[in-house]
């Protein structure tokens, strides 16, 4: 069964590409958080940024600075008071594949930060919303992630596929299952729920951060 599911996982990952239309994402700095704090987009998408307070900034930093809640600007995007582009409303297009790690300069130590993941259009996937009965948390994750299937569902398989389409985790699941992701490197993965024949039921993008 595992070999069958591995082949189906690779086929599933390869079939996730969709025709992408340009999407505009609204990003707000509200109180001391960014909402949403994680955006999964593709090249060509647009961010509409609103800083609801004159004390907030959007300051791009390195991954290391982001993880340390440090506010050292890396020379990338910078919006808001004290930056080369002051103001409260901004619009910018995502032109480069990768992750944009950003913080609010004066409130980075409080954990006011977020991430924008930018994928190639050819790798874009339609993501399941958290309102679906198949979901996962936390996301982004580090050493473990909990995946949920409806308690009424038959046994399903949970597969985690990396950006190259390789299956890195495969396990059966009923209800709530905790996956050990401590061996996975930082990056974007697809968590897929499939039935016993490898037929996709649901999927969601998972970010692993170290």
N, C-alpha and C positions, 0 to 999 in steps of 0.2 A: 504493500500500500504506500510506503514512504516514497519509493521510486516513482510511482504513479503521481503522487502529490507533488513531487519535485518537478516533474515535467510539466504538470498543470500550472504550477506556480510560475515557472518561466514563461509559459504561454500567456498566463494571466498578466504578468508584468509587462510583457511586450504588447498586450492588447489595450493598455490603459491610455494610450495617446488619444487625444481628442483634438478637434479643430477648435482653435482658441480665438475668441474675440477679445478685444482690449477691455480690461476691467478697471474700474476706478474704485480704490479702497479709501474709505474715510478713516483717518487716524486722529484721535483726539488725546490731548494731555488734559486729564480731568483730575482735579485735586493733586494727588501725588502718584498717579499711575497713568500709563498709556493704555488706551482702549481702542482696539484690542492690542495686547502686548506681543502677539505673534501673528504675522501675515505670511501666508504661503502664496506667492504670486509667480508670474512668468515674465520673461523679457517683453517689454512693450506695455506692461500694465502701468497704471498711474496711481500715485499716492496723493491724496488731498489731506494735508496736515493742518490741524487747527490747534494752536497753543492757547488754551483758555485762560491762562494767566500770564502777565508780563514777566513773571519770574522764571517761567519754564523755557527750556531749550530742547532742541533735537540735535544731539551732538554725536556724530559717528566715532566709534572707538574700535580698538582691536578686540579680538575675542578674549584675549587674556585680561584686558582692562575691564571688559564687560563682566566676566566671571568674578572679578575682584571688586565689582562696584566702584571702579575707578573712573574718573572723568577726563582722562588724558585724550585729547582730540588726536585722531590719526591722520588729519589732513583731508578727510573725506567730507561728507555732507555735514553742514552746520547751519541751523536755523534758530532764530530767536535773539533775545537781547545779548549783546556782547559778542555776536558772531558776525561774519562778513555779510550775512543776509538777515538783518533784524526784521521784526514784524510778528504777526500772529497767525496769518493764513498763507499757506504755501502749497504749490502744486509741482510735483516733479515726476519724471518718467523713469522707470526702472530699465536701465540699458545694459547692465552687466550681470552675468550669471554669478551666483554666490550668495553670501549672507551679509546683510547690513546690520551690524551690532551697534546699537545706539543707546544713549542715556540722556537724562536731563542733567546738564552740567551741575547746577547747584544742589541737586537732590540725588545724585548717583549713589552716595553712601547710604541712602535710605532704600535703595533698590528700585528706584524709578527708572526703568529701562525696558527695552523691547528688542525684537529681532524681526527683520524682513528677509525671508528666504526667497531667492529669485532663481527659478529653474528655466531651463531651455524649453521653448514652446513644445518641442517634440516629446518632452518628458512630462508634460502637464497631465494631471489626472483630475477627474471629477471626485471631490472628496465628500464623504458622508458627514452630515452634521451630527452634533452631539445629541440631538433629539431622537436620532435613530436608535432602535433597540440594540444595535451592535455599536459599541463605542469603547474608548480606551482613555486612561488617565494615569499619571499626569502626562501632559504633552506641551512642551518638551519634557523628556525623561532622561534619566541617567542610568542607574543600576538595575531598575526594574520598572515594569509597566503592567498595569492591571487591564485586562481585556474582558469585555462583558458581552454575553450573548443572552437572548431571552431565555428565561428559565423553562419556558414551554418548548423550546427548540430541541430537536434531536441533537445528538453529539455532532459537533462540527470540528473542523480542523482550523487551527490558527497558524498562519504562515507569515513570517517576516521576510521581506525581500529587499535587498539593498539596491542602490542606484544602478548597479550593473545587471540587475535582474537575477542575482544569485540568491537562492533561499538560504537564510542564515538561522532561522528557527522554524520548527515544525512540531506542533503538539496538538493533541485532541483537547477539546474544551466543552464543558457544559456549565452554563451560568457564568460564574466569575472565576477567572484564572489569572495568576500572577506570573509573568514571564521574566526570566533572568536576562537582562540586557547588558550586564556588566562587561561582557566580552566584545560588545559592539563598539566600533569607533564612532566619533562624532559625525553627524551627517543626516541625510534624509532617507527614510525607509518607507516601505508600504506594508501595513498590516492588513492581511486579507483573511476573511472568514470564508471557508469553503465547505461544501458538504462532503460526504464520504467518497464521492466520485470525482472530487476536485473541481466541482462547478462553483464559480464565485457566488457568494451571497452578499457580501459587503466588503468595503475596504476604506481605509483612512490613512493619510500620511502621518508618519511619526518622526519627530525630530529627536535625535540623541545628542545631548550636549555634555561635554566633559569640562 
